[in-house]
Amino acid sequence: MALSLREAVDCAADRLKRADVETPKRDASLLLAHVLTSETSILYREPERQLTETEQEAFDALIERRARREPVSHLTGHREFWSLDFLVGSDVLDPRADSETLIEAVLSEVQEGFEVSRILDLGTGSGCLLLSLLSELPEATGVGVDVSEKALAIARRNAERLGLAQRAEFRHGRWHDGLEECFDIVISNPPYIPASDIKELQTEVREYEPHLALIGGEDGLDCYREIIAGLNAILRPGGLIVFEVGVGQALMIGEMLQKAGFIRAKYHKDLSGTSRCVSAFQGK
Ligand SMILES: C[S@@+](CC[C@H](N)C(=O)[O-])C[C@H]1O[C@@H](n2cnc3c(N)ncnc32)[C@H](O)[C@@H]1O
């Protein structure tokens, strides 16, 4: 017998709960809305509407994958970041709400008079940071670099879909290697999880997100060391660096920047009160 939308969500939420999924009802609702190519509000507007056999089969298949802890965003192929819709998948880090702290940090400097026309995003992944900034700064252009060609392919598609491809260029490479230009701002959310912590991550992250996007060497700081070593050569005098950092890493990164000659380090908190970003200006 065909299930109503309400019954289908309840039944799927039970299945996800048994699989230890953290937010079973929310995930079941999002996946059902995805199958119906609708917003989740349809579940409140038409709770008694019956699922067709095809819809039920498609929903069951997604719920089974979610029960194996595949992230919702990989199942729908989309993630909202900075109120923009990004394509995502197993080749890129799933954009995190915490990373919006970096966008806010840059925009607050711009509001205080810092002038930006060229932005460099090191480890661009889905392109979410660079593209969100370009959406806010209509005069700016930027370059996103990643060592993963597969990630770059997704970033380029995101730029096209958001109408930003004319202002965003995506290049394959290791951090700033081979870049000869000077930028006004460098932003980066590099991999920062210490290698030994990987086993403690949620299954969704450990099993389904690219480890290249997660692990930052033994102490989690390897990528910051590499990036900071070449920063002076690619930032214009007085230019701005903004890093996202892991929990407990902010002061260490601030010190590394100061040792490299950067000044006016600031620490920016995310919504949970964790120091999530460090910014500083080139000292020349
Ligand atoms: C933590 S993810 C950040 C992705 C995206 N910027 C975001 O905030 O969602 C780090 C990114 O750095 C890239 N990466 C890792 N090592 C790299 C390297 N040596 N050079 C360039 N990119 C690298 C990974 O492929 C991944 O896309």
The ligand as an SDF file (V2000), in Angstrom:
LIG
                    3D

 27 29  0  0  0  0  0  0  0  0999 V2000
   39.7510   21.9240    3.7260 C   0  0  0  0  0  0  0  0  0  0  0  0
   39.5430   21.8500    1.9730 S   0  0  0  0  0  0  0  0  0  0  0  0
   38.8580   23.4670    1.6670 C   0  0  0  0  0  0  0  0  0  0  0  0
   37.9750   23.5250    0.4630 C   0  0  0  0  0  0  0  0  0  0  0  0
   37.2070   24.8450    0.3130 C   0  0  0  0  0  0  0  0  0  0  0  0
   38.1160   25.9690    0.2210 N   0  0  0  0  0  0  0  0  0  0  0  0
   36.2680   25.0520    1.4920 C   0  0  0  0  0  0  0  0  0  0  0  0
   36.5560   25.9230    2.3370 O   0  0  0  0  0  0  0  0  0  0  0  0
   35.2420   24.3580    1.5860 O   0  0  0  0  0  0  0  0  0  0  0  0
   41.2310   21.9800    1.4680 C   0  0  0  0  0  0  0  0  0  0  0  0
   41.4800   21.9420   -0.0390 C   0  0  0  0  0  0  0  0  0  0  0  0
   42.9030   22.0340   -0.2410 O   0  0  0  0  0  0  0  0  0  0  0  0
   43.2790   21.2140   -1.3290 C   0  0  0  0  0  0  0  0  0  0  0  0
   44.7070   20.9030   -1.1850 N   0  0  0  0  0  0  0  0  0  0  0  0
   45.3090   19.9950   -0.3820 C   0  0  0  0  0  0  0  0  0  0  0  0
   46.6390   20.0350   -0.5320 N   0  0  0  0  0  0  0  0  0  0  0  0
   46.8880   21.0040   -1.4580 C   0  0  0  0  0  0  0  0  0  0  0  0
   48.0790   21.5400   -2.0320 C   0  0  0  0  0  0  0  0  0  0  0  0
   49.3000   21.0880   -1.7050 N   0  0  0  0  0  0  0  0  0  0  0  0
   47.9590   22.5480   -2.9500 N   0  0  0  0  0  0  0  0  0  0  0  0
   46.7410   23.0160   -3.3110 C   0  0  0  0  0  0  0  0  0  0  0  0
   45.5800   22.5540   -2.7940 N   0  0  0  0  0  0  0  0  0  0  0  0
   45.6490   21.5580   -1.8780 C   0  0  0  0  0  0  0  0  0  0  0  0
   42.3570   20.0030   -1.2150 C   0  0  0  0  0  0  0  0  0  0  0  0
   42.2460   19.3200   -2.4380 O   0  0  0  0  0  0  0  0  0  0  0  0
   41.0440   20.6690   -0.7510 C   0  0  0  0  0  0  0  0  0  0  0  0
   40.2340   20.9960   -1.8600 O   0  0  0  0  0  0  0  0  0  0  0  0
  1  2  1  0
  2  3  1  0
  2 10  1  0
  3  4  1  0
  4  5  1  0
  5  6  1  0
  5  7  1  0
  7  8  2  0
  7  9  1  0
 10 11  1  0
 11 12  1  0
 11 26  1  0
 12 13  1  0
 13 14  1  0
 13 24  1  0
 14 15  1  0
 14 23  1  0
 15 16  2  0
 16 17  1  0
 17 18  1  0
 17 23  2  0
 18 19  1  0
 18 20  2  0
 20 21  1  0
 21 22  2  0
 22 23  1  0
 24 25  1  0
 24 26  1  0
 26 27  1  0
M  CHG  2   2   1   9  -1
M  END
$$$$
